[in-house]
Amino acid sequence: MYIAIAGNIGAGKTTLTKMLAKYYGWEPRFESVSFNPYLEDYYSDIKRWSFCLETYFLKERFKDLLAVLQSQHTIVQDRSIFEGVYVFVTNNYERGDLSQRDYETYMELFGHMKRLMRLPDLMIYLRKSVPTLIAQIQKRGREYEQTMQLDYLKDLNERYEDFIFNKYEGRVLVIDSDGMDFENNPADFRTIVNKIDAELFGLFSEENWRSVTETKNKHC
């Protein structure tokens, strides 16, 4: 089984990935943020480095996906290859930070890779408002993120909403996580686990089912 954790920068994907891996005994896979050689350059000059950064991420995510497909264990992954393409690359292109030529080259490469892909069995979308994301980004204090422009973060949030509710064809569990502290509050984590159990194993109350489906239907 293949589970993906989706969400904007600062949404808590890595934390939730670790916690779910420990709770369920799943194998975690993490995004290569700390090891991307283009990341700091990207935040200082997005237009110059966007193609390099996104191509590196695509390479790493494709390697991860191949490993997922070959694994005999349940995998929980911090951000999927699909977000990288349909959220981040699309955002850079539509903002004018990725040229038409680079975008077409990237999408052609992704198209070839896509033939070997499959969708996650469940994508968990950690949905957060921009003010909450900003607070989380400031709290964790990564130096290269502190220069991030507010409108860039807002655009990413809009792309995520469009991706999850209009473009993504797989199974999604939406977690409205503003006001949640699932890392330090066991009740908040239990709420998320209950929703996951309901989706994956059929332990689903009518009330919870209605809440999730109505949230998604509002954006269809």
C-alpha positions as CSV (number, residue, x, y, z in Angstrom):
1,M,0.0,0.0,0.0
2,Y,1.2,3.5,-0.9
3,I,0.2,6.6,1.2
4,A,1.2,10.1,0.3
5,I,1.1,13.2,2.6
6,A,0.3,16.3,0.6
7,G,0.4,20.0,1.7
8,N,2.0,23.3,1.3
9,I,5.4,24.4,2.7
10,G,5.0,24.4,6.5
11,A,1.9,22.2,6.6
12,G,3.5,19.6,8.8
13,K,4.0,16.8,6.2
14,T,7.3,15.5,7.5
15,T,6.1,15.5,11.1
16,L,2.9,13.6,10.2
17,T,4.9,11.2,8.0
18,K,7.1,10.3,10.9
19,M,4.2,9.9,13.3
20,L,2.2,7.7,11.0
21,A,5.2,5.5,10.2
22,K,5.7,4.9,13.9
23,Y,2.1,4.4,14.7
24,Y,1.2,2.0,11.9
25,G,4.7,0.4,11.3
26,W,4.8,1.8,7.8
27,E,8.0,2.6,6.0
28,P,8.6,6.4,5.7
29,R,10.1,8.2,2.7
30,F,11.0,11.8,2.9
31,E,11.6,14.5,0.4
32,S,15.2,15.4,-0.4
33,V,14.9,19.0,0.8
34,S,18.2,19.1,2.9
35,F,20.2,17.6,0.0
36,N,18.9,19.6,-2.9
37,P,21.9,21.6,-4.1
38,Y,19.7,24.2,-5.8
39,L,17.4,25.1,-2.9
40,E,19.1,28.1,-1.4
41,D,19.9,29.5,-4.8
42,Y,16.3,29.0,-5.8
43,Y,14.9,31.1,-3.0
44,S,17.4,33.9,-3.7
45,D,16.6,33.9,-7.5
46,I,13.5,31.8,-8.4
47,K,13.5,32.7,-12.1
48,R,17.1,31.7,-12.6
49,W,17.0,28.4,-10.7
50,S,13.5,27.1,-11.0
51,F,14.2,24.7,-13.8
52,C,17.3,23.2,-12.1
53,L,15.5,22.9,-8.8
54,E,12.3,21.3,-10.2
55,T,14.2,18.9,-12.4
56,Y,16.3,17.7,-9.5
57,F,13.2,17.2,-7.4
58,L,11.6,15.3,-10.3
59,K,14.6,13.0,-10.5
60,E,14.5,12.3,-6.8
61,R,10.8,11.8,-6.6
62,F,10.8,9.4,-9.6
63,K,13.6,7.3,-7.9
64,D,11.4,7.2,-4.8
65,L,8.4,6.2,-6.7
66,L,10.2,3.3,-8.4
67,A,11.3,2.2,-5.0
68,V,7.7,2.4,-3.7
69,L,6.5,0.3,-6.6
70,Q,9.1,-2.4,-5.8
71,S,8.5,-2.4,-2.0
72,Q,6.7,-5.2,-0.2
73,H,5.9,-2.8,2.7
74,T,3.3,-0.1,3.1
75,I,5.0,3.2,2.3
76,V,4.0,6.6,3.7
77,Q,5.6,9.4,1.6
78,D,6.3,13.1,2.4
79,R,5.0,14.8,-0.7
80,S,4.3,13.0,-4.0
81,I,5.7,13.5,-7.4
82,F,2.3,14.7,-8.6
83,E,2.4,17.8,-6.3
84,G,5.8,18.6,-7.6
85,V,4.5,18.8,-11.1
86,Y,0.9,20.1,-10.7
87,V,1.5,22.5,-7.9
88,F,5.1,23.7,-7.8
89,V,6.1,23.5,-11.5
90,T,2.7,24.8,-12.6
91,N,3.0,27.7,-10.1
92,N,6.4,28.7,-11.3
93,Y,5.3,28.5,-14.9
94,E,2.1,30.6,-14.4
95,R,4.1,33.2,-12.3
96,G,6.5,33.6,-15.2
97,D,9.4,32.1,-13.2
98,L,9.7,29.1,-15.6
99,S,10.0,29.8,-19.4
100,Q,7.7,28.1,-21.9
101,R,10.7,26.2,-23.3
102,D,11.8,24.9,-19.9
103,Y,8.2,24.0,-18.9
104,E,7.6,22.0,-22.1
105,T,10.9,20.2,-21.7
106,Y,10.0,19.3,-18.1
107,M,6.5,18.2,-18.9
108,E,7.7,16.0,-21.7
109,L,10.2,14.3,-19.3
110,F,7.4,13.9,-16.8
111,G,5.1,12.4,-19.4
112,H,7.6,9.6,-20.2
113,M,8.0,8.9,-16.5
114,K,4.3,8.9,-15.9
115,R,3.9,5.7,-17.9
116,L,5.6,3.8,-15.1
117,M,3.7,5.5,-12.3
118,R,0.6,4.7,-10.3
119,L,-1.5,6.9,-8.0
120,P,-1.2,6.5,-4.2
121,D,-3.8,4.3,-2.6
122,L,-4.6,7.3,-0.4
123,M,-3.4,10.9,-0.5
124,I,-3.8,12.8,2.8
125,Y,-4.0,16.5,2.2
126,L,-3.0,18.6,5.2
127,R,-4.9,21.8,4.5
128,K,-3.7,25.0,6.2
129,S,-4.4,28.7,5.7
130,V,-1.6,31.0,4.7
131,P,-1.3,32.7,8.2
132,T,-0.9,29.3,9.8
133,L,1.7,28.3,7.2
134,I,3.7,31.5,7.8
135,A,3.6,30.9,11.6
136,Q,4.9,27.3,11.1
137,I,7.7,28.5,8.7
138,Q,8.9,31.1,11.1
139,K,8.8,28.7,14.0
140,R,11.0,26.1,12.3
141,G,13.4,28.8,11.3
142,R,15.0,27.4,8.1
143,E,17.1,30.3,6.9
144,Y,16.4,29.9,3.2
145,E,12.7,29.9,3.8
146,Q,12.7,33.3,5.7
147,T,13.0,35.3,2.4
148,M,10.0,33.6,0.8
149,Q,7.5,36.1,-0.6
150,L,4.0,36.1,0.8
151,D,2.4,36.0,-2.6
152,Y,4.4,33.0,-3.6
153,L,3.0,31.1,-0.6
154,K,-0.5,32.3,-1.4
155,D,-0.2,31.1,-5.0
156,L,1.0,27.7,-3.9
157,N,-2.0,27.4,-1.6
158,E,-4.3,28.2,-4.5
159,R,-2.5,25.6,-6.7
160,Y,-2.9,23.0,-4.0
161,E,-6.7,23.7,-3.7
162,D,-7.0,23.4,-7.5
163,F,-4.9,20.2,-7.6
164,I,-6.7,18.4,-4.9
165,F,-10.3,19.3,-5.7
166,N,-10.2,19.7,-9.5
167,K,-7.2,17.9,-11.0
168,Y,-6.2,14.9,-8.9
169,E,-8.0,11.7,-9.9
170,G,-7.0,9.5,-6.9
171,R,-8.5,9.0,-3.4
172,V,-8.0,11.9,-1.1
173,L,-8.5,12.5,2.6
174,V,-8.7,16.2,3.5
175,I,-7.5,17.2,7.0
176,D,-8.4,20.8,7.8
177,S,-5.5,21.2,10.2
178,D,-5.7,24.9,11.2
179,G,-5.9,24.8,15.0
180,M,-4.5,21.3,15.2
181,D,-1.2,20.4,17.0
182,F,-1.0,16.7,16.2
183,E,2.6,16.6,17.2
184,N,2.0,17.6,20.8
185,N,-1.7,17.0,21.3
186,P,-2.6,13.2,21.3
187,A,-6.3,14.0,20.7
188,D,-5.5,15.8,17.5
189,F,-3.4,12.9,16.3
190,R,-6.1,10.5,17.2
191,T,-8.6,12.5,15.1
192,I,-6.3,12.1,12.1
193,V,-5.7,8.4,12.7
194,N,-9.4,7.7,13.1
195,K,-10.0,9.3,9.7
196,I,-7.3,7.3,8.1
197,D,-8.6,4.1,9.6
198,A,-12.0,4.9,8.3
199,E,-10.7,5.5,4.8
200,L,-8.4,2.5,4.6
201,F,-10.1,-0.1,6.7
202,G,-13.8,0.8,6.5
203,L,-14.1,2.1,10.1
204,F,-16.1,5.0,9.0
205,S,-18.9,6.8,10.8
206,E,-21.6,8.4,8.7
207,E,-20.9,11.8,10.4
208,N,-17.2,11.7,9.4
209,W,-18.0,10.4,5.9
210,R,-20.4,13.3,5.4
211,S,-17.9,15.9,6.7
212,V,-15.1,14.8,4.3
213,T,-17.3,14.4,1.2
214,E,-19.0,17.7,1.7
215,T,-15.7,19.4,2.0
216,K,-14.5,18.0,-1.3
217,N,-17.9,18.6,-3.1
218,K,-17.7,22.3,-2.3
219,H,-14.7,22.6,-4.5
220,C,-15.8,20.4,-7.4
